[in-house]
Amino acid sequence: MAALRPTTLLALISSFSSQVIAGLNRSALAKQYFGNDAPWYQDRIPFFETSDTNITEVYYYRWNVFRAHQRDLGAQGYITTEFIDDVSWQFFPSAFLDDATQFHFNEARWCRDRRFRLDHANFIYSADFDVRHFSENMAAAVYDAYLVDGVQSDITALLDGMIKVYDAWQHDHFDTSKQLYFIEPLLDATEYTISSIDASCGVDGFTGGDGFRPSINAYQYGNAIAIANIAALAGRSDIQDDYRTRAELLKTNVQNHLWNSTYQHFIDRYYANTSCATYWDFIRGRELVGYLPWLHNLPDDVPEYAQAWAHLTNSNKFAGTFGLRTTEPTYEYYMAQYRYDAGTGLRECQWNGPTWPYQTSQVLSALANVFDQYPKTVAEGIITARDYMNILSQYASYHYNKNRGGYLNIEEDYDASNGAPIVGLDRSSHYFHSSFVDLVISGLVGIRPSAEDILDINPLGVNLDYFRLEGVIYHGNEIAVQWDVDGSRYGTQGLVIEVGNATVATSSSLKRLSVNITRQAPPQPLAPVAKSIQLQNLKLHAGPAYPVGSVSVPNSDSNKVQDAIDGRIWFFQEPTDTYTISHGWQTPAGDGSEVWYMIDFGSNTAVTSGLLAFFANATVGVPESYRIEVNSTSGWKAVANPVTPSVIENGITWTSWETVNTSQIRLVFTPPLGSPSRLVEWKVYSDFVDGTVFV
């Protein structure tokens, strides 16, 4: 765990009465949490602190995860990846997977740089392939992002693509006799559930066990509502009416058929028919997935459905000592291990009890919706805001990885009895398969985005002495929310809402506050296109021939050579320098001689600037010197009028030179004596690019 925070406050005088606005020192916080990579975050993220230092640290770590998973595809812009590096079941060459996209948009909607979510959404809904590897609620997540920035044109242009994806589910995963969606648990991203294990008679459960699950039906309800709302913005009333009707039908059928009054929970019914499973029968137990209808505000606000929330905090049901169980311990095959990684013998992913950040995030988002939209449920007193905070704090603790020296490293799944990761494969590190930033901003702080010109704050951080969030762009306005239980932290007791540099609402207690807000255009992000991106290793996968990377060092690992132009950047420090998940091409230890990395574009390309990212730690150092050369008719020559500042370790070095047309460019550098250098990424541009974020 990091040391205690230094003081990071600045005092700014407000024109609102005699209030004092206490601003965070954003530069100091960026440097503290991101080191030399701080400039990337400075203008892109909202800054935050709270009296719970674990939550504060994990908040910034999760922005680091967000940054690491922004993959530059070149002309197609950016997408957000799920795994830190390639896995065999992703879509090639992009590395796109759709199951965690809901979390990617939930986090990205708070990023001040809208390019990432805009590019990602455009990629999905203009794709020339079927993006449905898993069940998804992408349309709902894209609409939720719109609720933050308020730019209608961003989403109305996606409407036809959303309809295409929705109707594909209607075509192949909809039972017309029951008017509900069904899915195999594996394709719901939840292999080894009760339905799949029991359908196999307890023998396996990786595949099979198709069911009418609360998840896919809640997702399709959320997607239908989103499509209807977007159609209304686009003036397409026929689509609006159609999808509103679909949503209402789903709502009725989920409540009538997936609610089990015996279990007081939403649970699966079988679509599968096997010797141990009968079509339309309920499965024999509760699963955490049963809370997903609240993720999209599907259930009615009635006492009957409110009873489901009692299971969440019951230690004999979902509440494990260190996390939320995905099934209850009374299930016959609870935590029975069926599957192991063939290469290592390590346990593989299962959903028959382990704690998953994936569903923990979903449940917390659903619970925040309950406190926002379900007054009758809240009045039952079954679940409280303190429960939300307890689960959020418990979830934050997962990030301090017990199997990796306590380093901040979120993985796939965990053991609810001890809080340690279960799978622990190389692919598992820094896994972007959940949310956290959104849970802090929309839950703890309580910013509840709206389609109306309203700033609605419903904070759940009831056990905190203080918190402050600032730099959020909401409907084009910069806002901040602050809580100080006694005034000792910020000089003002109570809850404060700021728009711009003005205080617009206060309360002495932590309660809901709403203010009118004028919608403005958010900052317009720049969108430079790197000419150097090669998305996949050509020795492993067929793909476009250019650009191609090569190096001067014989017998270099082609995967690592390609890493340096694959559009990924991260600088995670690991407990051991195994170079397993570490990214980029690493040279031999320096002996005073030069090495080079060359990019062959395949044809003449105008180039004028570049991005260099070099990793460093105790054993890996940045180059002592470097230069940029292009191949001309007379051989290799240094670029004219170069701007080549000293290399920044674990950060970005921006370079530029006089524009030149060339088919080949290379970076020539000298590793430090006795140590290797690792080139994480080299991007080359036809335009002048220097890291400026906004127009």
VEXBA-741320 format. One record per residue (C-alpha): y, x, z. Coordinates in steps of 0.5 Angstrom, whole numbers, plus 500, padded with zeros to 3 digits. Example, Ala and Ser with C-alpha at 12.3 -4.5 7.8 and 13.67 -1.06 7.14 Angstrom:
2
491525516/498527514/
***
This chain:
695
500500500/507502498/512505504/517500507/522497502/529501502/535497503/536494496/542489497/549489494/555484497/559480492/564475494/563468491/569463490/565458493/568456500/567462504/559464502/557471501/553472495/548478496/545481490/539485489/540492487/536491480/537498478/534501485/528496484/527498477/526505479/522504485/517500482/517502475/519509475/521512469/519506465/524502469/529501463/524497459/524492465/532492467/534487462/527483461/525481468/528477474/528481480/525479487/524480494/521477500/519478507/512478505/512485502/505484499/508479495/514483493/509489491/505484487/510481484/513487480/506490479/504483475/510485471/507492470/501488467/505483463/508489460/501493459/499487455/504486450/501488444/505490438/502488431/507490427/510485422/506480426/510481432/507481439/501478442/499478449/492481450/487479456/483485456/487492457/483495451/478492446/472488447/467486442/468478443/476478441/479476435/479482430/484486429/489483434/485483440/487475441/483471446/485464447/482462454/488466458/494464454/496459459/497464464/501469458/506463457/506461464/509469466/512470459/517464460/520468466/521474461/528474459/526477453/524471449/521475443/514476446/513468447/516467441/512472437/505470441/506462439/508463432/502468431/497462434/500456430/500460424/494463424/489463418/483463423/480458428/484460434/479456439/474461442/475458448/478451451/485452452/492448454/496453449/501447447/502445454/504452456/508453450/512447452/512449459/516455456/521451452/523447459/525454461/529456455/531450452/531452445/528446441/527450434/523454438/517449439/519444433/517449428/510449431/508442431/504442425/500448428/499445435/496438431/491442427/488446433/488439437/485435432/479441431/477439438/477432436/473434431/467438434/468437442/469429443/464424444/467418441/462413445/465416452/472418449/472424453/471432451/465436452/464443452/459449454/461452460/461459457/466456452/470454457/470461460/466459466/459461465/454460470/457454473/453448476/451445470/449451466/445453471/442447473/441445465/436451465/432449471/435455475/433460470/439462467/446459466/449464461/449459455/448451455/449446460/455442456/458437460/464433460/468437464/475436468/478442465/477441457/479434458/485436463/487441458/487436452/491431456/496436457/496438450/497431448/503430452/506436450/505435442/508428444/514431447/515436441/514430436/520426440/524433439/523433432/524426431/517424429/516418432/509416429/506423432/509422438/506415439/499417437/499423442/502419447/496414446/491419446/494422453/493415456/486414454/484421456/488419463/484413464/477416462/478422466/480417472/474412471/469417469/470424472/472422479/466422483/467417490/461420493/464427493/471425493/473430487/473430479/466433477/462434471/458429467/452432463/453432455/447436455/440433455/434438458/428437462/433438468/439435466/440428463/446426459/452422463/449424470/454427474/452434476/450435484/456439487/463440487/467446483/474448484/475446477/475439479/483441481/485442474/487435472/493436477/495442473/497437468/499431473/494427470/491423476/495417479/499419486/494415490/490416497/484416493/485422489/489425495/482426499/480432494/485437497/481436503/476441500/480446498/482449506/475447509/471453510/465450509/467448502/472452497/475456503/472463503/474468508/478472503/479467497/477460494/470460492/468457485/462453488/461451495/456455499/451449500/449449492/442452491/444457487/451459490/452467489/445468486/446474481/443472474/446477469/448485469/451489465/446493460/450500460/451500468/447495471/453493475/453485476/457481470/461475471/459468474/462462476/457460481/461462487/465468486/473468487/476468480/484469480/483465473/482459477/486461484/492461479/490454476/489451483/496454486/499451480/496444480/498444488/505446486/505440482/503436487/508438492/513436486/510430483/506427488/510424494/504419496/499425496/503429500/505424505/497424507/498430510/492433507/495439504/501443506/506448503/504452508/497452505/500454498/503460502/497462505/493462499/498465495/498471500/490471500/491472492/496477493/491481497/486481491/491486488/490491493/483493490/478495495/473498490/479503487/482506493/487500495/491501488/494495485/489493480/487486479/480485476/476479474/472476480/471477487/467476493/470471497/466474503/469481503/475481498/472486494/471486486/464484483/464486476/468493476/467495469/472499465/474493461/476489468/482494470/489490470/486484467/491479465/487473466/491469471/498468473/502471479/510471477/510464475/506462482/512466485/518463481/515456480/512455487/514460492/521460490/520453487/524453480/521446477/523447469/526440466/527438459/533435462/540439464/538439471/536445475/531443480/529447486/523445491/521451495/514452498/516459502/516455508/513461512/518467510/524469513/527471507/527471499/531472493/530471486/536473481/537474474/533468471/535465465/534458465/537453459/541459458/544460464/543466469/541463476/539466483/535462489/536465496/533463502/535466509/532463515/537466520/543469516/540476518/538479511/543476506/549474511/548467509/543462513/539457509/538456502/543458496/543456489/547460484/549459477/552465474/556468480/558462483/554458489/553451486/548448492/546450499/542447505/541449512/533448511/528449506/528443502/529440495/536441491/538439484/544441481/546439474/547445469/550446462/545448457/547454453/544459448/540464451/540471449/538473443/532478443/532484438/526484434/525491430/518492426/514498427/512501421/506505424/502500427/494501426/491495430/484498429/479504429/477504421/471508423/469502427/472496424/474494417/481493416/487495412/487503410/494504412/497507416/492512419/493517424/490524424/491530429/490538428/485538434/478538430/473533433/478529437/475522439/477517433/478512438/483516442/487518436/488511434/490509441/496512439/499508434/495501436/501498439/499498446/503502452/501503459/502508464/497506470/495511475/488511477/485514483/481519479/483521472/477519468/480518462/476512461/481506461/487511460/490510453/492515448/490521445/490527449/490534447/486540450/490544455/496548453/495555451/502556448/500554441/503547437/499541436/501535431/499528430/500525423/501518421/500517413/503510411/499510404/506510400/513512401/516509407/523509410/524512417/529513421/527512429/522513433/519511440/515516444/511514450/507520454/503519460/503524466/500526472/498531477/493534471/497531465/504534463/509532458/510537452/515543453/518542446/517537440/520536433/519531428/517533421/516529414/512531408/516532402/515535395/516542398/511541404/513539411/520539413/524538420/527531419/535532418/540531424/535529429/536526436/530529440/532528448/527532453/520528453/520523459/514522463/511515464/517512460/520512453/523517449/527514444/528519438/532518431/534522425/537521418/533516414/528519409/523516405/516519406/509517406/507522412/510524418/508528424/510529431/509537432/509539440/507544445/503542451/505545457/501551459/494550462/495542462/494537456/499532454/497525452/501521447/500514449/504511443/508513437/512508434/516509427/521505425/525504418/531501422/535505428/532503434/534505441/531500446/537495446/534489448/539483446/543482440/
***
